[in-house]
Each structure stands twice: as structure tokens, then as C-alpha cells.
């Protein structure tokens, strides 16, 4: 058991529940109508698109921030841009 599934063993020792999300259905709303999507490839595609749009890089105007925040959000010289 130790060599095969270390994660399962640790969850068991720590008495942690294994909570998993099963995305096999999705409700989509378009023009005030709700559609139930059950096709696995379509569900995964729509889910992926949703999270890509939610977690995109935000652009803001540094000039509008207060002076104390300008220094916090200024790029660090010790960190390379890549």
C-alpha cells in the first residue's frame, strides 16, 4: 500500500475525507433560457472556457492608485519578467 498509493494512505492516516467534484452535467443560460448539457466533451469545453475567462490577467491603471499602493504594485527589480 505504501508503494502504490501514498496519497490514499496519508488521507487515511490523517483521517481526511476525499472530496471530489464530478463534472458530468452543466446548466448553461443563454438569452434567459437554461440548457442542460450532458455531453462530456461539451461539458469539459464549457467548464474550461469559464475558468479561463474568470482567471485571466487583470489590467488596471497604476496612475489611479493611491501613492502607498503604487509602490506595492510596482514590478520588483529582483524578479525577472519571464
BANUDO-973325 format. One record per residue: x, z, y of N, C-alpha, C, O in turn. Coordinates in Angstrom, 1 decimal, decimal comma. Example, Ala and Ser with C-alpha at 12.3 -4.5 7.8 and 13.67 -1.06 7.14 Angstrom:
<recs>
- 13,2  7,8  -5,7  12,3  7,8  -4,5  13,2  7,8  -3,3  14,2  8,5  -3,3
- 12,8  7,1  -2,2  13,7  7,1  -1,1  12,9  7,9  0,0  13,4  8,0  1,1
</recs>
This chain:
<recs>
- 0,8  0,0  -1,2  0,0  0,0  0,0  0,9  0,0  1,3  0,5  -0,7  2,2
- 2,0  0,7  1,2  2,8  0,8  2,4  3,4  -0,6  2,8  3,5  -0,9  3,9
- 3,8  -1,3  1,7  4,5  -2,6  2,0  3,5  -3,7  2,3  3,8  -4,6  3,0
- 2,2  -3,6  1,8  1,3  -4,7  2,0  0,5  -4,6  3,3  0,3  -5,6  4,0
- 0,0  -3,4  3,6  -1,0  -3,3  4,8  -0,7  -2,0  5,5  -1,4  -1,0  5,4
- 0,3  -2,1  6,4  0,7  -0,9  7,1  -0,3  -0,5  8,2  -0,5  0,7  8,4
- -0,9  -1,4  8,8  -2,0  -1,1  9,8  -3,1  -0,4  9,2  -3,6  0,6  9,8
- -3,6  -0,8  8,0  -4,7  -0,1  7,4  -4,3  1,3  7,0  -5,1  2,3  7,1
- -3,1  1,5  6,5  -2,6  2,8  6,2  -2,5  3,7  7,4  -2,9  4,9  7,3
- -2,0  3,2  8,5  -1,9  4,0  9,7  -3,3  4,4  10,2  -3,5  5,6  10,7
- -4,2  3,5  10,2  -5,6  3,8  10,6  -6,2  4,9  9,8  -6,9  5,8  10,2
- -5,9  4,9  8,5  -6,4  5,9  7,5  -5,8  7,2  7,8  -6,5  8,2  7,8
- -4,5  7,2  8,0  -3,8  8,5  8,3  -4,2  9,1  9,6  -4,3  10,3  9,7
- -4,4  8,3  10,6  -4,8  8,8  11,9  -6,3  9,0  12,0  -6,8  9,4  13,1
- -7,0  8,6  11,0  -8,5  8,7  11,0  -9,1  8,0  12,1  -10,0  8,5  12,8
- -8,6  6,7  12,4  -9,1  5,9  13,4  -10,1  4,9  12,8  -9,8  4,3  11,8
- -11,3  4,7  13,5  -12,2  3,7  13,0  -11,7  2,3  13,3  -10,9  2,1  14,2
- -12,1  1,3  12,4  -11,7  0,0  12,6  -12,9  -0,8  13,2  -13,8  -1,2  12,5
- -12,8  -0,9  14,6  -13,9  -1,6  15,3  -13,5  -3,1  15,5  -12,5  -3,4  16,1
- -14,3  -4,0  14,9  -14,1  -5,4  15,1  -15,3  -6,0  15,7  -16,4  -5,6  15,5
- -15,0  -7,1  16,4  -16,1  -7,9  17,1  -16,2  -9,2  16,3  -15,3  -9,9  16,1
- -17,4  -9,5  15,9  -17,7  -10,7  15,2  -18,5  -11,7  16,1  -19,6  -11,4  16,4
- -17,8  -12,7  16,5  -18,5  -13,7  17,4  -19,0  -14,9  16,6  -18,3  -15,9  16,4
- -20,2  -14,7  16,0  -20,8  -15,8  15,3  -22,0  -16,4  16,0  -22,5  -17,4  15,5
- -22,4  -15,8  17,1  -23,5  -16,3  17,9  -23,2  -16,0  19,4  -22,4  -15,2  19,7
- -23,9  -16,8  20,2  -23,7  -16,7  21,6  -25,0  -17,2  22,3  -25,6  -18,2  22,0
- -25,4  -16,4  23,3  -26,5  -16,8  24,1  -26,0  -17,4  25,4  -25,2  -16,7  26,1
- -26,4  -18,6  25,7  -25,9  -19,3  26,9  -27,1  -19,5  27,8  -28,2  -19,9  27,3
- -26,9  -19,3  29,1  -28,0  -19,5  30,0  -27,7  -20,7  30,9  -26,7  -20,7  31,6
- -28,6  -21,7  30,9  -28,4  -22,9  31,8  -29,8  -23,2  32,5  -30,8  -23,3  31,8
- -29,7  -23,3  33,8  -30,9  -23,6  34,6  -32,1  -22,7  34,2  -33,2  -23,2  34,2
- -31,9  -21,4  34,1  -32,9  -20,4  33,8  -33,4  -20,4  32,3  -34,3  -19,7  32,0
- -32,8  -21,3  31,5  -33,2  -21,3  30,1  -32,1  -20,7  29,2  -30,9  -20,9  29,5
- -32,4  -19,9  28,2  -31,5  -19,4  27,3  -31,4  -20,2  26,0  -32,4  -20,5  25,4
- -30,2  -20,4  25,6  -29,9  -21,2  24,3  -29,1  -20,3  23,4  -28,1  -19,7  23,8
- -29,5  -20,3  22,2  -28,7  -19,6  21,1  -27,8  -20,5  20,5  -28,2  -21,5  19,9
- -26,5  -20,3  20,6  -25,5  -21,1  19,9  -25,1  -20,5  18,6  -24,7  -19,3  18,6
- -25,1  -21,2  17,5  -24,7  -20,7  16,2  -23,6  -21,5  15,5  -23,1  -21,1  14,5
- -23,3  -22,7  16,1  -22,2  -23,5  15,5  -20,9  -22,8  15,8  -20,5  -22,6  17,0
- -20,1  -22,5  14,8  -18,9  -21,7  15,0  -17,9  -22,3  16,0  -17,3  -21,6  16,8
- -17,7  -23,7  15,9  -16,7  -24,3  16,8  -17,2  -24,3  18,2  -16,4  -24,1  19,2
- -18,5  -24,4  18,5  -19,1  -24,4  19,8  -19,0  -23,0  20,4  -18,7  -22,8  21,6
- -19,3  -22,0  19,5  -19,2  -20,6  20,0  -17,8  -20,2  20,4  -17,6  -19,6  21,5
- -16,8  -20,6  19,6  -15,4  -20,2  19,9  -15,0  -21,0  21,2  -14,3  -20,4  22,0
- -15,4  -22,3  21,4  -15,0  -23,0  22,5  -15,6  -22,4  23,8  -14,9  -22,3  24,8
- -16,9  -22,1  23,8  -17,6  -21,5  24,9  -17,0  -20,1  25,3  -16,8  -19,8  26,4
- -16,6  -19,3  24,2  -16,0  -18,0  24,4  -14,7  -18,1  25,1  -14,3  -17,4  26,0
- -13,9  -19,1  24,6  -12,5  -19,3  25,1  -12,6  -19,7  26,6  -11,9  -19,2  27,4
- -13,5  -20,6  26,9  -13,7  -21,1  28,3  -14,1  -20,0  29,2  -13,6  -19,9  30,3
- -15,0  -19,1  28,7  -15,4  -18,0  29,5  -14,3  -17,1  29,9  -14,1  -16,7  31,1
- -13,4  -16,7  28,9  -12,4  -15,8  29,2  -11,2  -16,4  30,0  -10,6  -15,8  30,8
- -11,1  -17,7  29,9  -10,1  -18,4  30,7  -10,5  -18,4  32,2  -9,7  -18,3  33,1
- -11,8  -18,6  32,4  -12,3  -18,6  33,8  -12,2  -17,2  34,4  -12,0  -17,0  35,6
- -12,5  -16,2  33,6  -12,6  -14,8  34,1  -11,2  -14,2  34,4  -11,0  -13,4  35,3
- -10,2  -14,7  33,6  -8,8  -14,1  33,7  -7,8  -15,0  34,4  -6,7  -15,0  34,1
- -8,3  -15,9  35,3  -7,4  -16,8  36,0  -6,6  -16,0  37,1  -7,0  -14,9  37,5
- -5,6  -16,7  37,6  -4,8  -16,1  38,6  -5,6  -16,1  39,9  -6,2  -17,1  40,3
- -5,6  -15,0  40,6  -6,4  -14,9  41,9  -5,4  -15,3  43,1  -4,3  -14,9  43,1
- -6,0  -16,0  44,0  -5,2  -16,4  45,2  -5,9  -15,6  46,4  -7,1  -15,7  46,6
- -5,0  -15,0  47,2  -5,5  -14,3  48,3  -4,6  -14,5  49,5  -3,5  -14,9  49,3
- -5,1  -14,2  50,7  -4,3  -14,4  51,9  -3,6  -13,1  52,3  -4,2  -12,1  52,6
- -2,3  -13,2  52,2  -1,5  -12,0  52,4  -1,6  -11,5  53,9  -1,5  -10,3  54,2
- -1,9  -12,4  54,8  -2,0  -12,0  56,2  -3,2  -11,1  56,5  -3,2  -10,3  57,5
- -4,2  -11,2  55,6  -5,4  -10,4  55,9  -5,2  -8,9  55,4  -6,1  -8,1  55,7
- -4,2  -8,7  54,6  -4,0  -7,3  54,1  -3,4  -6,4  55,2  -2,7  -6,8  56,1
- -3,7  -5,1  55,0  -3,1  -4,2  55,9  -1,5  -4,1  55,7  -1,1  -4,5  54,7
- -0,8  -3,6  56,7  0,6  -3,6  56,6  1,2  -2,9  55,4  2,2  -3,3  54,8
- 0,6  -1,7  55,1  1,1  -1,0  53,9  0,9  -1,7  52,6  1,7  -1,5  51,7
- -0,1  -2,6  52,5  -0,3  -3,3  51,3  0,6  -4,6  51,2  0,9  -5,1  50,1
- 1,0  -5,1  52,4  1,9  -6,2  52,4  3,2  -6,0  51,6  3,6  -6,8  50,8
- 3,7  -4,8  51,8  5,0  -4,5  51,1  4,7  -4,4  49,6  5,6  -4,8  48,8
- 3,6  -3,8  49,2  3,3  -3,6  47,8  3,1  -5,0  47,1  3,6  -5,2  46,0
- 2,5  -5,9  47,7  2,2  -7,2  47,1  3,3  -8,3  47,4  3,2  -9,4  46,9
- 4,3  -7,9  48,1  5,4  -8,8  48,4  6,2  -9,0  47,1  6,4  -8,1  46,4
- 6,6  -10,3  46,7  7,3  -10,5  45,5  8,6  -9,7  45,5  9,3  -9,6  46,5
- 9,0  -9,2  44,3  10,2  -8,4  44,2  11,4  -9,3  44,0  11,3  -10,2  43,3
- 12,4  -9,0  44,7  13,6  -9,8  44,7  14,3  -9,7  43,4  15,0  -10,7  42,9
- 14,2  -8,6  42,7  14,9  -8,4  41,4  14,3  -9,1  40,2  14,8  -9,2  39,2
- 13,0  -9,6  40,4  12,3  -10,2  39,4  12,3  -11,7  39,6  11,9  -12,2  40,7
- 12,7  -12,5  38,6  12,8  -13,9  38,7  11,3  -14,5  38,7  10,5  -13,9  38,0
- 11,1  -15,6  39,3  9,8  -16,2  39,4  9,3  -16,7  38,0  8,1  -16,8  37,8
- 10,2  -17,1  37,2  9,8  -17,7  35,9  9,3  -16,6  35,0  8,9  -16,8  33,9
</recs>
